[in-house]
């Protein structure tokens, strides 16, 4: 098979698979986005606290 026919077959299969995708509703997307932002903020705060604590400890030891 030639590369062109391989590419055409691949693109046809991609089109078929894309039609099978179940996209989330707007409400689901908003909820997931809010959850991701909340988790990022939580992890950032946690890492900031750990970093500040370790920096403070190192300054006290040195």
C-alpha positions in Angstrom: 0.0 0.0 0.0 1.1 3.5 -0.6 1.5 6.1 2.0 -1.3 8.1 0.5 -3.8 5.3 0.7 -2.7 4.5 4.3 -3.3 8.1 5.2 -6.7 8.1 3.5 -7.7 5.0 5.3 -6.5 6.4 8.6 -8.4 9.6 8.1 -11.6 7.7 7.3 -11.2 5.6 10.5 -10.6 8.8 12.5 -13.9 10.2 11.1 -15.8 7.1 12.1 -14.3 7.1 15.6 -15.0 10.8 16.1 -18.7 10.2 15.4 -18.7 7.7 18.3 -17.5 10.2 20.8 -19.9 11.3 23.5 -19.2 14.9 24.3 -20.0 16.2 27.8 -22.9 18.6 28.4 -22.1 22.2 29.1 -23.0 21.7 32.8 -20.6 18.8 33.1 -17.8 20.8 31.4 -18.3 23.7 33.7 -18.3 21.5 36.8 -15.1 19.7 35.7 -13.4 23.0 34.9 -14.3 24.4 38.4 -13.0 21.2 40.0 -9.7 21.3 38.1 -9.2 25.0 39.0 -10.0 24.2 42.7 -7.6 21.3 42.8 -4.8 23.3 41.2 -5.3 26.1 43.7 -5.4 23.5 46.6 -2.2 21.9 45.4 -0.5 25.3 44.8 -1.4 26.4 48.4 -0.2 23.1 49.8 3.1 23.3 48.0 3.5 26.9 49.1 3.0 26.0 52.7 5.4 23.0 52.5 8.0 25.2 50.7 7.6 28.0 53.3 7.9 25.6 56.2 11.0 23.9 54.8 12.6 27.3 54.0 11.9 28.4 57.6 13.4 25.2 59.0 16.5 25.5 56.9 17.0 29.2 58.0 16.7 28.2 61.6 19.2 25.4 61.3 21.8 27.5 59.4 
